[in-house]
Amino acid sequence: MQVSNKRLVSWFMAGVLAPLALLWLSGCAATQEAKSVEKSGFLGDYSMLKEGQRSTFKEGSEDQALSVYKNPAVDWKKYKKVQLDPVTVWLGPKSQMKDVPAEDRQRLANLLWSKLDEQLRKDYEMTSQPGPDVLRIQVAITEGESSNAVLDTLSSIVPQLRMLSGGKSLATGVSLFTGSASVEAKATDGDTGALLVAAVDRRGGTKSLSGVTNSWNDVEQAYRFWAEKLRYRLCQWRGGSNCVEPKA
């Protein structure tokens, strides 16, 4: 039986190139930092925040949050314990999270807290009591938008949709049809209440196919990244020698 060249090419595209494309997409970063973020009011005073620094040596580097303040006089080595407050939800006037059911908001708040707790207890004793050697950390979810799982999958595979999504990603840092999340956080001295560090950040999904059928996967991956990044930063500030930078 003779097979036309056109059909052979079609089989080759489906059997070889398509799986290679899927493998490439699966290896992409799960989330990326957005270009901007709306402030919710959780931090109160935002005047001390500065634009986060980016490395000039590494393209796509995410050295700091979008907006950040760090007290230069802190002795980070003195903190042996962490008091991690329950994660709260603060909705600004433009927050799309107003449309998220209350039970989902609470689930997301609990999820972020558990990821932070999981990372912090690797290096610190967790406590509910203030003290001179206690680092108090407070975090608020200010935005959370699920992805459109079906369109996210299609736009990851179909070239025309992928180009459209890429255009939105360049403009906002969040790919089309993917989820996004925003947080505000601060750490204070557990004895004096002095502000040590504060940050505002937003992350969105990429066109990675990992977890694409879960509409909240992009948000959950952002939480995972933030928790690991916090541990990494604290390790750096203490002068640790085995600090592991998380993968986006």
Buried (B, 14 or more C-beta within 10 A) or exposed (E): EEEEEEEEEEEEEEEEEEEEBEEEBEEBBBBBBBBEBBBBEBBEEBEEBEEBEBEEEEEEEBEBBBBBBBBEEBEBEEBBBBBBEEBBBBBBEEBBBEEBEEEBBEEBBEBBBEBBBEBBEEBBEEBEEBBEBBBBBBBBBBBBBBBBBEBBBBBBBEEEBBEBBBEBBEEBBBBBBBBBBBBBBBBBBBEEEEBBBBBBBBBBBBBBBBBBEBBBBBBBBBBBBBBBBBBBBBBEBBEBEEBEEBEB
